[in-house]
Amino acid sequence: ALMSLSAENSYAGLISGKQVMNLWRGVVLASIMEEIQSTLMANAVDVRTAMDVFDGRWRRIIRGLETFQSKKHLVEEIQAAARVLCDIPVRRSWRETPKILLSGEIFVRHDGISRQYLPEMLAQKGFAVKVSSAIEWIYYTDWCVKNRLSSHSLSMGKRLYQRLRNACMKKVERTFRKILAQTGLCSDRNEDVDHIIQHSRHLISPHLVGEAILTTGAAITEILDPYCGVIAVGPFGCMPNRLSEAILNCEMNITGKRISGNGNKAIDHIAQSVEELPFLAIETDGNPFPPILQARLEAFLLQSSRIHEILSQVYAGS
């Protein structure tokens, strides 16, 4: 039997119960562990040894998910992994590391061939890459249903169930992230779709449902805190990606950041020497990037490094 799920009803076709929550735990853990892996690739004193240790702990967590371990036992496994990962020698902590946000079309940004192994390449240059997670998208589908922007109509009972499910999902994310953030290798902030949309709705209407508002909103709200640069990647001719690229090419600057209303104390310092904020849009078909794009990528990384240096000075002074 083939079961086709839909984002229109926030994947309400999934069987409820233990299987759904176990699936959600896997999505959350995969996202956070990918952050940790990127930080280790960029900062570990011995990258090969660090990756061996990371893979070993990740396999143990996966086995716990495969065997449907209780939440208590799974949490104990995650705590054990955090203790081991915390002992890996690193040159810098997550907070001290220049970080790049990789956003854009949901398949391309998660597929190694499509994105041409950008996280691995940037790690070799000292940048940790955060890939916009599937968590963000699933929360967004919930947000659309909650705000009646979905074409799929749900009964009152299903709406109540969805709100309860959403609360449980956020509790799982808070629990796992709080544990793994103790390693100093990932962010301690949970995904916040309401925050993203609130600070980007002046650029793109929430009624235009799709990935464009997430790509635009995440870029404009999270640049400078905590990321020093944003890359939006998508397939050729992808309309949501083209739309977000057109907006961000105009808005990714100090003025656009201030208008978004999500500024921080670093803006005034950066504005003294920088006007344009690091942003790069990439269209890919899985082939190696052409020389002109590689040159643009190098320029983007130089600009991101400069932003990171200024941010480091600002926060060190505070």
Buried (B, 14 or more C-beta within 10 A) or exposed (E): EEEEEEBBBBBBEBEEEEEBBBBBBBBBBBBBBBBBBBBBBBBBEEBEEBBEBBEEBBEBBBEBBEEEBEEEEBBEBBEEBBEBBEEBEBEBEBEBBBBBBBBBBBEBBBBEEBBBEBBBBBBEBBBBBBBBBBBBBBBBBBBBBBEEEBEEEBEEEBBEBBEEBBEEBBEBBEBBBEBBBBBBBBBEEBBEBEBBBBBBBEBBEBEEBBBBBBBBBBBBBBBBBBBBBBBBBBBEEBEBBBBBBEBBEEBBBBEBBEBBEBBEEBBEBBBEEBEEBBBBBBBBEEEEBEEEBEEBBEEBBEBBBBBBEBBBEBBEEE
